[in-house]
């Protein structure tokens, strides 16, 4: 998707469909998951190459995606951490800790984003 905009979408991981919030504006990316107690589904930050979990209330899974939405790496981050930037990362996907393993998301997996 070339023209990213804030809003709702669906993340497709193989046959799994996950509710997705897209944060494409500076304001939405800065706010991210701060102040929330959890997330039903996932959040896509774009463009992004790294994230932090300062002032977060829960641990998250973080997937770094390249320009073709292929997963480069998946890590779990506890609150109060600073993630290292990934050189080829163009997008970052965030979800509650453990969710990505349930979806089968791992390095090399290609995902798709369908706008609502």
Order of alpha helices (4+ residues) and beta strands (2+ residues): beta-beta-alpha-beta-beta-beta-beta-alpha-beta
